[in-house]
Amino acid sequence: MKQPIKGFSKLSKEGKIEWLVNEHFENPEEARELLKEYWHSNEKRQQLHDDFIENTMTNYFLPFGVAPNFLINNQLYTLPMTIEESSVVAAASKAAGFWLKRGGFKTEIISTTKVGHVHFNYAGSFETLSTLFEDWKPKFYEETEELTANMRARGGGILSIALVNKTDVLENYYQIEARFETCDSMGANFINSCLEQFAQVMRADIELRTDLSAEDRDLQVVMCILSNYTPECVVRAEVSCKVEELNDDKDVSPEEFASKFQRAVRIAEVEPYRATTHNKGIMNGIDAVVIATGNDFRAIEAASHTYASRNGQYSSLTHCKVENGVFTFWIEIPLALGTVGGLTKLHPMVKLAHEMLGDPNSETLMGIVAASGLAQNFAALRALVTTGIQKGHMKMHLFNILNQLEATPEERDAIVKHFTDKVPHHNLVVSKFCELRGIPVPKSGVNKDK
Ligand code: HMG
């Protein structure tokens, strides 16, 4: 039975690796070699990566691809995309190329406000609390002046502070809800620092209120934290063209395509099973650019899915209409992104991604990321309502299957050629590979994946 370890974090990197490989691997030499094989050859770069997180052993590579031809608000972009899934970059590129000839993507920032809360318990009367809050409010601003000075100089800062009574959902539960403008930063540290200062003001003040009854002084701050749900930090991206300009696919008329496409979006609007997959496809594009540009994709994912449920049922993040012969397809999504702070100036590949995009500010990046999600969804739906998803996806996935099979370069060439006009389903590729090698097809096949 494995034993827990105390003080692991205090071991040197070598010490951690030794413990890990000896504790968890049948062949420690092989595991050690692999971990070290993925170290960066440049020590300074490796140190940088070691310091991003804790207990770093090695690096974990994800491909960094690019999708060219994104015309967004009449500017041409090449999007950086960091993702492991085949066909996503190709799909984004194909959709970008399609819309390039039809006016491109138009984006609009709806708002950029972020929110944070001091969550607290209060046993006294709401009336007393409201009076206390009126006293605290100017102090919240005064006592965060130093913290907010730079943000205010950039045009941001605290936008509003309100007391929220949540006792209808939880006994004695109240919030100080503050709204912030954090300009080009994602703002988590700024917001959390302000909130913690508010809590200090509350605690200090309540201590001094000896004039109040014990109940009216009974206040406990539970926590101070920003919310990753940002329904007031929202961007819209849109594509549109005349229906007759819609499809260059000869098998389906533009009218039939528009109708099936619109229906597919409608299904995602009303059916959570489909909405989840539909939005997953959108997040293929969103996450890839968010990761490449050094932003927090967990926060973006969490906000998107809450937003997708804001009307009481999980629904599509994209929408489509056909009016007066014009097809319009759009996304509205909360994207609290930063172009300063965090990894943006630290990770060399993130810096490169930002430079590739012309060092956008956060609002421009919001538009770019939204366009990437919309493009991805367009490509997936286009495939789904015409050829089916497997044809294109498996074409892109073929190399992963060939890598699993450890095909030689000659075998790869022969198999790629063979599947030029056929869908390379996993079992068909395995059969072809076995035929080329003159070996029997294994009963269990090779590990199947998507
Ligand atoms: P195609 O028409 O066979 O490709 O499409 P093509 O060879 O004719 O090339 C057309 C363009 O596609 C190229 O233009 C590229 O822009 C791009 P060009 O560069 O030649 O001027 N393209 C590529 N880009 C980079 N590398 C490549 C490459 N090949 C084509 N190797 C394609 C093939 C896969 C693009 C198309 O079938 C497609 O868009 N399919 C959709 C794929 C998709 O959505 N994948 C996401 C993963 S599946 C999923 O997880 C989501 C899903 O469940 C979501 C949902 O249900 O809504 C589907």
Boltz pocket constraint, residues with backbone or C-beta under 6 A from the ligand:
constraints:
  - pocket:
      binder: B
      contacts: [[A, 85], [A, 86], [A, 87], [A, 88], [A, 89], [A, 90], [A, 91], [A, 92], [A, 93], [A, 94], [A, 95], [A, 97], [A, 277], [A, 278], [A, 279], [A, 280], [A, 281], [A, 282], [A, 284], [A, 376], [A, 377], [A, 379], [A, 380], [A, 381], [A, 383], [A, 384], [A, 389], [A, 391], [A, 392], [A, 393], [A, 395], [A, 396]]
      max_distance: 6.0
